[in-house]
């Protein structure tokens, strides 16, 4: 249990299993074993501390929590505003939990004379104690799935019943697993399927929290049937990929895409605010038909780099074109007019007026350049998508093998999420300021998002300044400027002191979902120690995912078998069982 106001955590351990003051142990080894067993139940790791000697003889021994010790965390401050510290997490928190033993003179026995029970940090939940073993099991399974002999055995075993086995396995999941959605469509007048969609309970829970932005992709070469894998994915509160559902299509047509999106909506009901895809006319039309309430934009990195720009090495080396292009399209402070002027100037200076690829990119600029859609909630994720959702499945794999590879990828995603949650809950970040609002941000956000918010707080202190502040009818209207001379834009911040609303012309909160440096620049002059609740989006909070989601983590279908031969047998049996 946690006492939030005092920030103390008392281990939930039965009283008869706790250390007892006055108890005598025959040896220090017995005392260590007792405290180690207690720590394991309590959810922390113990370590030996100092000892006390008198006349060369040991008189006292101490065992402490492994988070004992001074974190030596000094705020960073430079007049130049540069970030001079490497970002790292601090694993010690000056925790005072410990046990202290006194040697009984003339014996080898130790008496426990002080037991400090309270910790100043969160304790490890039992659900997370298997993280290292789970990673080992996943690596073993990954190695097996990529083994050429195993792929051959699987292909021989599956034979011509591949498609039927896939449908049977997904039907079995629908029967046996709670809230599992599965749809498939056959070729008219045939029992051959042409489209499949599925989403499990965890995908649905994740979509409920992180489904404001949806990415769709078309992944080729994952199976020998040449079916196209269509993953529906998003970004979680650690900015990692999270899965919302998957489809397999035999063709890329408006009808095929419409069917899989409609199946997705049957499972999830609500439409996303924003859909991010690659550039495809049929997919664009299908989204317009099936997701009329959603804004549709293109993945920025896919648009920029998926096709060769056909620019000579001479121009690339001597003009710094790619660096300048990347800086321009990532500049969220420019207006559309400023973007167009800078684009044309860049093209002219680099003598690329005749480059067709760049011309085509400019023609669809409103669909992929963030400067054109700052008003769309969470549009920042258009450029945050740094890779496609990927399943490591070989093009020679059967559909059943693809499903195994897919399930492995799901286990990887869930394990990564658990590990990042663990880091967030068990470490302390380096502080860059003395401001209470920085501590509050670390308390509510995941470590990944806190790193971004911390940068905004820092920049608000050292890189921005107020050039005017006017009080108007209970509101503060401030104009903010950057120290960086390359950023000439002035930003207006309006803070209502009565209803605590905050608006900045940079639209950072709308685009990304957390406050900007310009607002933090103003807040440092006001008695505000916490970020108002309305500006802490659930999707970025450390408790965004329901607590029981990790407990729903699907165990590896290999039944934790670490021996590759046992694993091979288990997989074969799992595929054969119940599919008669």
Secondary structure as UniProt FT lines:
FT   STRAND          2..3
FT   TURN            4..7
FT   STRAND          8..9
FT   HELIX           15..17
FT   TURN            21..22
FT   STRAND          24..25
FT   HELIX           28..42
FT   STRAND          46..54
FT   TURN            55..56
FT   STRAND          57..65
FT   TURN            66..67
FT   TURN            79..80
FT   STRAND          89..90
FT   STRAND          98..103
FT   TURN            105..106
FT   STRAND          110..116
FT   HELIX           126..128
FT   TURN            129..130
FT   HELIX           131..145
FT   HELIX           148..158
FT   HELIX           159..161
FT   HELIX           162..176
FT   TURN            178..179
FT   STRAND          181..186
FT   TURN            188..189
FT   STRAND          193..199
FT   HELIX           201..210
FT   TURN            211..212
FT   STRAND          213..216
FT   TURN            224..225
FT   STRAND          228..235
FT   TURN            237..238
FT   STRAND          241..249
FT   HELIX           254..268
FT   STRAND          274..277
FT   HELIX           281..290
FT   TURN            292..293
FT   STRAND          295..298
FT   HELIX           300..305
FT   HELIX           313..319
FT   HELIX           321..329
FT   TURN            332..333
FT   HELIX           336..349
FT   TURN            350..351
FT   TURN            353..354
FT   HELIX           356..363
FT   HELIX           365..367
FT   HELIX           370..372
FT   TURN            374..375
FT   TURN            377..380
FT   HELIX           381..384
FT   TURN            395..396
FT   HELIX           399..426
FT   STRAND          428..429
FT   HELIX           436..444
FT   HELIX           447..462
FT   STRAND          464..472
FT   TURN            473..474
FT   STRAND          475..482
FT   TURN            485..486
FT   STRAND          491..496
FT   TURN            497..499
FT   STRAND          502..504
FT   TURN            505..506
FT   HELIX           508..512
FT   HELIX           517..523
FT   TURN            524..527
FT   HELIX           533..535
FT   HELIX           538..540
FT   TURN            542..543
FT   TURN            547..549
FT   HELIX           550..552
FT   TURN            557..560
FT   HELIX           564..576
FT   TURN            577..578
//
